[in-house]
Amino acid sequence: MSRLLFLILLVLAARPAAAVTLEMNGAFTQGGIIMGRTDPGTELTLDGKPVRVSPDGIFVLGFGREAEPKAELVARGADGREQRRTLDVAKRDYKIQRIDGLPQKYVAPPADVLARIRRENAEIKRVRQIDTEHAYFAEGFIWPAKGRISGVYGSQRILNGEPKRPHYGVDVAAPAGTPVVAPAGGIVRLAERDLYYTGGTIILDHGHGLTSAFLHMQDVTVKVGQELKRGDPMGTIGSTGRSTGAHLDWRINWFDVRVDAAVLVPPMGE
């Protein structure tokens, strides 16, 4: 081996390995959704929870309504390289909404329907654990319907003076019969016309544990297992289930983490 070749090999051996590629875009805030790209074959964890990475390196993750101000993302490359990144999660202020004068059935369900509610909730929970490999979400999102924004993520609803669970969707108020379309591609995992709380309900699987739910629909025109493209029709806005007026309640989950659908789309009308 020549002295020159030896020196070149020595320099290369001493050069530090390149860091794992880790590119992210999105809302680094409570309720935020982050989409990113890393090197193929990388293993990702967020606060110890595995994050699916597609064969070409695409991933998605989310932060809940009460997420802690710091989160740790760990990337381990296929060659053993590791990168740790602390993510700053901004705190949000949430709106309080008071609704008085509701019939009691809208505040507390009667005892004779509790078994039905548990059964329906169990099926919704099962659907939200599906981890589809295809990254439909990567194409981007549009509004599933157009109308007045009448409810926002994270708001606290107080019904007849009783604090209820926070609202986790964005409400689009529009006349009954207004078309609803798929905001992004995906597979229909649930299509029900009469759930107790949410009436006509669709859950669309966008991949990697990211699901959209569409609640209170008047018409449900899709079937479980159907693959949709962004903009495909799914049904119409209604006031079914425990609803006080015609609107679409659009919610997004990353598995069991409830995130804010509104961070994925521009302000209404733009």
C-alpha positions in Angstrom: 0.0 0.0 0.0 1.4 3.4 -1.0 1.9 6.0 1.6 -0.7 8.3 -0.2 -3.4 5.6 -0.2 -2.7 4.9 3.5 -3.1 8.5 4.4 -6.4 8.7 2.5 -7.8 5.7 4.2 -6.6 7.1 7.6 -8.5 10.4 7.0 -11.6 8.6 5.9 -11.6 6.3 9.0 -11.2 9.4 11.2 -14.0 11.3 9.6 -17.2 11.2 11.8 -20.2 9.3 10.3 -22.9 11.6 8.8 -25.9 12.1 11.1 -29.2 10.4 10.4 -31.3 12.5 8.1 -34.2 13.9 10.0 -36.5 16.5 8.3 -39.7 17.6 9.9 -42.5 20.1 9.0 -45.7 20.9 10.9 -47.2 22.4 14.0 -44.8 21.9 17.0 -47.7 22.7 19.4 -50.3 20.9 21.6 -52.6 19.2 19.1 -49.9 19.5 16.4 -49.2 17.1 13.6 -45.7 16.6 12.2 -44.8 15.0 8.9 -41.2 14.2 8.1 -38.6 12.2 6.2 -35.6 10.2 7.4 -33.2 7.7 5.9 -34.9 4.4 4.7 -34.5 1.7 7.4 -34.3 4.2 10.2 -36.1 3.3 13.5 -37.9 6.2 15.2 -39.3 6.5 18.7 -41.2 9.5 20.2 -40.8 9.4 24.0 -40.3 5.7 23.7 -43.3 5.0 21.4 -42.4 3.5 18.0 -43.1 5.7 15.0 -43.7 3.9 11.7 -41.3 4.8 8.9 -42.3 4.0 5.3 -39.8 2.2 3.0 -38.9 5.6 1.5 -38.4 7.3 4.9 -41.7 9.1 5.4 -43.3 9.3 8.8 -46.0 11.2 10.8 -46.4 11.9 14.5 -48.7 14.0 16.7 -49.0 15.8 20.1 -52.1 15.6 22.3 -54.1 18.5 23.7 -52.2 18.4 27.0 -48.8 17.4 25.6 -45.7 18.2 27.7 -43.5 21.1 26.6 -40.7 18.7 25.6 -40.6 15.5 23.6 -37.7 13.3 22.7 -37.4 11.9 19.2 -34.8 9.2 18.7 -33.6 8.1 15.3 -31.5 4.9 14.9 -30.1 4.4 11.4 -29.8 1.0 9.8 -26.0 1.3 10.2 -26.2 2.0 13.9 -26.0 5.8 13.8 -28.2 7.5 16.3 -29.6 11.0 16.6 -31.6 12.4 19.5 -33.6 15.5 19.1 -35.6 17.4 21.8 -38.8 18.8 20.3 -40.3 22.0 21.8 -44.1 21.7 22.0 -45.8 25.1 22.4 -48.7 25.4 24.9 -52.1 26.5 23.6 -55.0 28.4 25.1 -58.4 26.8 24.6 -61.8 28.3 24.2 -64.7 27.7 26.7 -68.1 27.1 25.1 -71.3 27.2 27.2 -74.5 25.6 25.9 -77.6 25.8 28.2 -81.1 24.6 27.9 -80.3 21.2 26.3 -82.6 18.3 26.9 -81.1 16.0 29.6 -80.5 13.2 27.1 -77.8 15.3 25.4 -76.0 15.8 28.7 -76.1 12.3 30.2 -77.1 9.2 28.2 -79.9 7.1 29.7 -78.8 3.9 31.4 -80.4 1.6 28.9 -78.1 2.7 26.1 -74.8 2.4 28.0 -74.1 -1.1 26.6 -74.6 0.2 23.1 -72.2 3.2 23.7 -69.5 0.8 25.1 -69.8 -1.4 22.1 -69.6 1.4 19.6 -66.7 3.0 21.5 -64.8 -0.3 21.5 -65.1 -0.6 17.7 -63.9 3.0 17.2 -60.9 2.3 19.4 -60.1 -0.8 17.5 -60.2 1.0 14.2 -57.9 3.8 15.5 -55.2 1.2 16.3 -54.8 0.1 12.7 -51.3 0.8 11.4 -51.5 0.9 7.6 -48.1 1.0 5.8 -49.2 3.2 2.9 -48.6 6.9 3.6 -51.7 8.4 2.1 -51.3 11.5 4.4 -48.1 12.5 2.6 -50.1 14.0 -0.4 -51.5 16.7 1.8 -55.1 17.7 3.0 -58.0 19.8 1.9 -61.1 20.8 3.8 -63.7 17.9 3.7 -66.5 20.5 3.5 -67.0 24.3 3.3 -68.9 26.4 5.8 -68.7 28.5 8.9 -66.3 27.3 11.6 -68.6 26.8 14.6 -66.3 24.8 16.9 -62.5 24.3 17.3 -60.1 21.8 18.7 -59.5 21.8 22.4 -62.4 23.9 23.4 -64.2 23.0 26.7 -68.0 22.5 26.4 -70.1 23.2 29.5 -73.6 21.7 28.9 -76.3 22.9 31.2 -73.6 24.0 33.6 -71.8 20.6 33.7 -68.2 20.6 32.3 -67.8 17.9 29.6 -64.8 16.4 27.9 -62.9 18.8 25.6 -63.9 19.0 22.0 -61.4 17.4 19.8 -62.6 18.3 16.3 -63.2 21.3 14.1 -66.8 21.9 13.3 -68.0 23.1 9.9 -71.5 24.4 10.0 -73.4 24.2 6.7 -76.9 23.2 5.6 -77.9 19.6 5.8 -77.1 17.9 2.5 -73.8 19.8 1.9 -71.3 17.5 0.2 -68.5 15.9 2.3 -65.3 14.7 0.5 -62.2 12.9 1.5 -59.6 15.5 2.7 -56.8 13.1 1.7 -56.6 9.6 0.4 -57.2 6.5 2.6 -59.1 3.4 3.3 -62.6 3.5 4.8 -62.4 1.6 8.2 -65.8 2.5 9.6 -69.0 3.6 7.9 -72.0 3.7 10.2 -75.3 5.6 9.7 -76.5 5.7 13.3 -74.0 5.7 16.2 -75.4 6.9 19.5 -73.3 10.0 20.0 -72.1 10.7 16.4 -74.9 9.5 14.2 -73.7 9.0 10.6 -70.0 8.4 11.1 -67.0 7.6 8.8 -63.4 6.8 9.8 -60.9 7.1 7.0 -57.4 5.6 7.5 -54.7 7.8 6.0 -51.9 5.4 7.0 -49.3 5.1 9.8 -52.1 5.4 12.5 -53.4 8.7 11.2 -57.2 8.6 10.9 -59.9 11.1 10.1 -63.4 10.8 11.7 -66.4 12.6 10.2 -69.4 12.9 12.5 -73.1 13.7 12.4 -73.4 13.0 8.7 -76.8 12.8 7.1 -75.8 10.5 4.2 -72.9 8.0 4.3 -72.2 6.8 0.7 -69.0 4.8 1.2 -68.3 1.3 2.4 -65.8 -0.3 4.8 -62.7 -1.4 2.8 -63.2 1.2 0.0 -60.1 3.1 -1.0 -60.6 6.8 -1.6 -58.6 9.5 -3.3 -58.4 13.1 -2.0 -61.7 14.9 -3.0 -63.8 11.7 -3.5 -67.4 12.1 -2.2 -68.2 10.4 1.1 -71.7 11.7 1.9 -73.4 14.8 3.2 -73.5 17.0 6.3 -76.3 16.4 8.7 -77.4 16.7 12.3 -77.5 13.1 13.4 -76.6 11.6 16.8 -76.2 14.0 19.7 -76.1 17.1 17.5 -77.9 20.5 18.0 -77.6 21.6 14.4 -76.3 20.7 10.9 -72.6 20.6 10.9 -69.6 18.3 10.2 -67.4 17.5 13.1 -64.0 16.5 11.6 -61.5 14.9 13.9 -58.0 13.4 13.5 -56.2 10.9 15.6 -52.7 9.6 15.6 -53.6 6.2 17.1 -55.0 7.2 20.5 -53.5 10.7 20.4 -56.2 13.3 19.5 -54.7 16.0 17.3 -56.1 19.1 15.6 -57.3 18.6 12.0 -57.2 22.4 11.4 -53.4 22.4 11.4 -53.4 20.4 8.2 -55.4 22.8 6.0 -55.2 26.6 5.2 -57.8 28.9 6.7 -61.3 28.3 5.3 -61.7 30.0 1.9 -58.0 30.3 1.0 
